Amino acid sequence: MFPRDEGLIDYVNTEFYGAASDENPYYGANVVSNETMVLSGRTIDATAITRELLAATLHEVDGLEANVATGYHAIDALLAQTKAIERAVVVLAIAPITVEGSNSPDAPRKMQ
């Protein structure tokens, strides 16, 4: 398995994921929910999640490989979250709702 601290990108359940890491100060930074964050001693504006923010600022911040903000691993984490949301929409029968680029809510048996 590859190193990845999902908490850098989004909220994680600390009951399962843990609340902190001695090795990674950005273990639970959650850029999706926080408009600003302190990285390497400087305050970062994260109101817009841009290509530059992900690639030049967050990706492997402080040289830690677990801080994956770009590439397949980051996309994989976001896709897993999207699938979980889609399953919740189907189970809760929330309608109408559209998930851009997805027909999963219309075909719940196809969801994994």
C-alpha atoms as an extended CHARMM CRD file, in Angstrom:
* protein
*
       112  EXT
         1         1  MET       CA              0.0000000000        0.0000000000        0.0000000000  PROA      1               0.0000000000
         2         2  PHE       CA              1.1660000000        3.5170000000       -0.6980000000  PROA      2               0.0000000000
         3         3  PRO       CA              1.7530000000        6.1240000000        2.0020000000  PROA      3               0.0000000000
         4         4  ARG       CA             -1.1580000000        8.5450000000        2.2560000000  PROA      4               0.0000000000
         5         5  ASP       CA             -2.6040000000       10.6850000000        5.0010000000  PROA      5               0.0000000000
         6         6  GLU       CA             -6.0970000000       11.4020000000        3.7110000000  PROA      6               0.0000000000
         7         7  GLY       CA             -6.6050000000       13.9390000000        6.4800000000  PROA      7               0.0000000000
         8         8  LEU       CA             -4.4470000000       16.4310000000        4.5900000000  PROA      8               0.0000000000
         9         9  ILE       CA             -7.1820000000       16.7040000000        1.9590000000  PROA      9               0.0000000000
        10        10  ASP       CA            -10.4510000000       16.0950000000        3.7830000000  PROA      10              0.0000000000
        11        11  TYR       CA            -12.0750000000       15.2210000000        7.0970000000  PROA      11              0.0000000000
        12        12  VAL       CA            -11.3990000000       11.7730000000        8.4930000000  PROA      12              0.0000000000
        13        13  ASN       CA            -13.1310000000       10.0080000000       11.3550000000  PROA      13              0.0000000000
        14        14  THR       CA            -10.5900000000       10.1960000000       14.1770000000  PROA      14              0.0000000000
        15        15  GLU       CA            -12.1860000000        7.1900000000       15.8920000000  PROA      15              0.0000000000
        16        16  PHE       CA            -10.8710000000        4.9880000000       13.0890000000  PROA      16              0.0000000000
        17        17  TYR       CA             -8.0910000000        7.1280000000       11.6380000000  PROA      17              0.0000000000
        18        18  GLY       CA             -6.5640000000        8.4930000000       14.8240000000  PROA      18              0.0000000000
        19        19  ALA       CA             -6.4250000000       12.0600000000       16.0830000000  PROA      19              0.0000000000
        20        20  ALA       CA             -2.7640000000       12.8710000000       15.5360000000  PROA      20              0.0000000000
        21        21  SER       CA              0.5140000000       11.6430000000       14.1550000000  PROA      21              0.0000000000
        22        22  ASP       CA              3.9460000000       12.1340000000       15.6800000000  PROA      22              0.0000000000
        23        23  GLU       CA              5.4410000000       11.9290000000       12.1950000000  PROA      23              0.0000000000
        24        24  ASN       CA              3.1170000000       14.2390000000       10.2480000000  PROA      24              0.0000000000
        25        25  PRO       CA              1.8650000000       17.5780000000       11.6020000000  PROA      25              0.0000000000
        26        26  TYR       CA             -0.5690000000       17.8510000000        8.6570000000  PROA      26              0.0000000000
        27        27  TYR       CA             -2.1710000000       14.4780000000        9.3680000000  PROA      27              0.0000000000
        28        28  GLY       CA             -5.6010000000       16.0840000000        9.8270000000  PROA      28              0.0000000000
        29        29  ALA       CA             -5.1730000000       19.4650000000        8.1100000000  PROA      29              0.0000000000
        30        30  ASN       CA             -8.3880000000       19.0440000000        6.0660000000  PROA      30              0.0000000000
        31        31  VAL       CA             -7.8530000000       21.5660000000        3.2660000000  PROA      31              0.0000000000
        32        32  VAL       CA            -11.3960000000       20.9930000000        1.9810000000  PROA      32              0.0000000000
        33        33  SER       CA            -13.0010000000       22.4260000000        5.1370000000  PROA      33              0.0000000000
        34        34  ASN       CA            -10.4190000000       24.9970000000        6.2040000000  PROA      34              0.0000000000
        35        35  GLU       CA            -10.0570000000       28.2750000000        4.3520000000  PROA      35              0.0000000000
        36        36  THR       CA             -6.6570000000       28.9020000000        5.8990000000  PROA      36              0.0000000000
        37        37  MET       CA             -4.0110000000       26.6390000000        7.3430000000  PROA      37              0.0000000000
        38        38  VAL       CA             -0.5080000000       27.0080000000        8.6980000000  PROA      38              0.0000000000
        39        39  LEU       CA              2.0900000000       25.0200000000        6.7620000000  PROA      39              0.0000000000
        40        40  SER       CA              5.7920000000       25.2320000000        7.5040000000  PROA      40              0.0000000000
        41        41  GLY       CA              5.1860000000       28.2700000000        9.6940000000  PROA      41              0.0000000000
        42        42  ARG       CA              3.2770000000       30.3330000000        7.1280000000  PROA      42              0.0000000000
        43        43  THR       CA             -0.4330000000       30.8930000000        6.7470000000  PROA      43              0.0000000000
        44        44  ILE       CA             -1.8180000000       29.4900000000        3.4980000000  PROA      44              0.0000000000
        45        45  ASP       CA             -4.9950000000       30.7610000000        1.8130000000  PROA      45              0.0000000000
        46        46  ALA       CA             -6.9860000000       27.6590000000        0.9070000000  PROA      46              0.0000000000
        47        47  THR       CA            -10.2800000000       29.3490000000        0.0420000000  PROA      47              0.0000000000
        48        48  ALA       CA             -9.8070000000       28.1460000000       -3.5360000000  PROA      48              0.0000000000
        49        49  ILE       CA             -8.3640000000       24.6970000000       -4.0850000000  PROA      49              0.0000000000
        50        50  THR       CA             -6.2690000000       25.3550000000       -7.1590000000  PROA      50              0.0000000000
        51        51  ARG       CA             -3.7660000000       23.3600000000       -9.1540000000  PROA      51              0.0000000000
        52        52  GLU       CA             -1.0010000000       25.5440000000       -7.7090000000  PROA      52              0.0000000000
        53        53  LEU       CA             -2.1840000000       25.0320000000       -4.1100000000  PROA      53              0.0000000000
        54        54  LEU       CA             -2.2400000000       21.2670000000       -4.5630000000  PROA      54              0.0000000000
        55        55  ALA       CA              0.9690000000       20.8330000000       -6.5590000000  PROA      55              0.0000000000
        56        56  ALA       CA              3.2330000000       23.5880000000       -5.2480000000  PROA      56              0.0000000000
        57        57  THR       CA              2.0520000000       23.9510000000       -1.6600000000  PROA      57              0.0000000000
        58        58  LEU       CA              0.3530000000       20.8160000000       -0.3260000000  PROA      58              0.0000000000
        59        59  HSD       CA              1.8850000000       17.9350000000       -2.2500000000  PROA      59              0.0000000000
        60        60  GLU       CA              4.5020000000       16.2800000000       -0.0490000000  PROA      60              0.0000000000
        61        61  VAL       CA              4.5650000000       19.3710000000        2.2010000000  PROA      61              0.0000000000
        62        62  ASP       CA              7.6700000000       19.3770000000        4.4080000000  PROA      62              0.0000000000
        63        63  GLY       CA              9.0580000000       16.5110000000        2.3290000000  PROA      63              0.0000000000
        64        64  LEU       CA              6.6300000000       13.9570000000        3.7640000000  PROA      64              0.0000000000
        65        65  GLU       CA              5.5490000000       11.3670000000        1.1810000000  PROA      65              0.0000000000
        66        66  ALA       CA              2.3330000000       10.6960000000        3.1140000000  PROA      66              0.0000000000
        67        67  ASN       CA              1.1250000000       14.2030000000        2.1980000000  PROA      67              0.0000000000
        68        68  VAL       CA             -0.2090000000       13.2340000000       -1.2150000000  PROA      68              0.0000000000
        69        69  ALA       CA             -2.2160000000       16.0580000000       -2.7550000000  PROA      69              0.0000000000
        70        70  THR       CA             -1.9080000000       15.2730000000       -6.4590000000  PROA      70              0.0000000000
        71        71  GLY       CA             -1.9060000000       12.3030000000       -8.7520000000  PROA      71              0.0000000000
        72        72  TYR       CA             -3.6800000000        8.9850000000       -8.6620000000  PROA      72              0.0000000000
        73        73  HSD       CA             -3.6890000000        8.5240000000       -4.8770000000  PROA      73              0.0000000000
        74        74  ALA       CA             -5.3830000000       11.8500000000       -4.1620000000  PROA      74              0.0000000000
        75        75  ILE       CA             -7.9440000000       11.2870000000       -6.9110000000  PROA      75              0.0000000000
        76        76  ASP       CA             -8.5820000000        7.7570000000       -5.6360000000  PROA      76              0.0000000000
        77        77  ALA       CA             -9.3650000000        9.1190000000       -2.1680000000  PROA      77              0.0000000000
        78        78  LEU       CA            -11.8010000000       11.7060000000       -3.5550000000  PROA      78              0.0000000000
        79        79  LEU       CA            -13.5030000000        9.1070000000       -5.7800000000  PROA      79              0.0000000000
        80        80  ALA       CA            -13.9910000000        6.8130000000       -2.7880000000  PROA      80              0.0000000000
        81        81  GLN       CA            -15.6130000000        9.6960000000       -0.9170000000  PROA      81              0.0000000000
        82        82  THR       CA            -17.8840000000       10.4600000000       -3.8820000000  PROA      82              0.0000000000
        83        83  LYS       CA            -19.0210000000        6.8300000000       -4.0640000000  PROA      83              0.0000000000
        84        84  ALA       CA            -19.8360000000        6.8910000000       -0.3560000000  PROA      84              0.0000000000
        85        85  ILE       CA            -21.9490000000       10.0310000000       -0.8440000000  PROA      85              0.0000000000
        86        86  GLU       CA            -23.7330000000        8.4610000000       -3.7920000000  PROA      86              0.0000000000
        87        87  ARG       CA            -24.5460000000        5.3470000000       -1.7270000000  PROA      87              0.0000000000
        88        88  ALA       CA            -25.9370000000        7.5520000000        1.0670000000  PROA      88              0.0000000000
        89        89  VAL       CA            -28.1240000000        9.4210000000       -1.4300000000  PROA      89              0.0000000000
        90        90  VAL       CA            -29.5910000000        6.1220000000       -2.6700000000  PROA      90              0.0000000000
        91        91  VAL       CA            -30.0990000000        4.6440000000        0.8020000000  PROA      91              0.0000000000
        92        92  LEU       CA            -31.7040000000        7.8210000000        2.1500000000  PROA      92              0.0000000000
        93        93  ALA       CA            -33.8040000000        8.2360000000       -1.0190000000  PROA      93              0.0000000000
        94        94  ILE       CA            -32.7700000000       11.8700000000       -1.3590000000  PROA      94              0.0000000000
        95        95  ALA       CA            -34.1000000000       13.1450000000       -4.6510000000  PROA      95              0.0000000000
        96        96  PRO       CA            -33.6140000000       14.9250000000       -6.8940000000  PROA      96              0.0000000000
        97        97  ILE       CA            -29.8570000000       15.1640000000       -6.6470000000  PROA      97              0.0000000000
        98        98  THR       CA            -27.2850000000       15.2280000000       -9.3940000000  PROA      98              0.0000000000
        99        99  VAL       CA            -23.6770000000       14.1950000000       -9.0420000000  PROA      99              0.0000000000
       100       100  GLU       CA            -21.7730000000       15.6190000000      -11.9880000000  PROA      100             0.0000000000
       101       101  GLY       CA            -20.3830000000       12.9340000000      -14.2350000000  PROA      101             0.0000000000
       102       102  SER       CA            -22.1640000000       10.1040000000      -12.4720000000  PROA      102             0.0000000000
       103       103  ASN       CA            -25.2270000000        8.0130000000      -13.0890000000  PROA      103             0.0000000000
       104       104  SER       CA            -24.7310000000        5.8890000000       -9.9770000000  PROA      104             0.0000000000
       105       105  PRO       CA            -27.7810000000        7.2210000000       -8.0820000000  PROA      105             0.0000000000
       106       106  ASP       CA            -29.9150000000        6.0170000000      -11.0130000000  PROA      106             0.0000000000
       107       107  ALA       CA            -28.3000000000        2.5690000000      -10.9790000000  PROA      107             0.0000000000
       108       108  PRO       CA            -27.6640000000        1.6260000000       -7.3350000000  PROA      108             0.0000000000
       109       109  ARG       CA            -26.9000000000       -2.0240000000       -8.1580000000  PROA      109             0.0000000000
       110       110  LYS       CA            -23.8630000000       -0.8960000000      -10.1660000000  PROA      110             0.0000000000
       111       111  MET       CA            -22.3040000000        0.9120000000       -7.1910000000  PROA      111             0.0000000000
       112       112  GLN       CA            -19.4490000000       -0.8860000000       -5.4950000000  PROA      112             0.0000000000
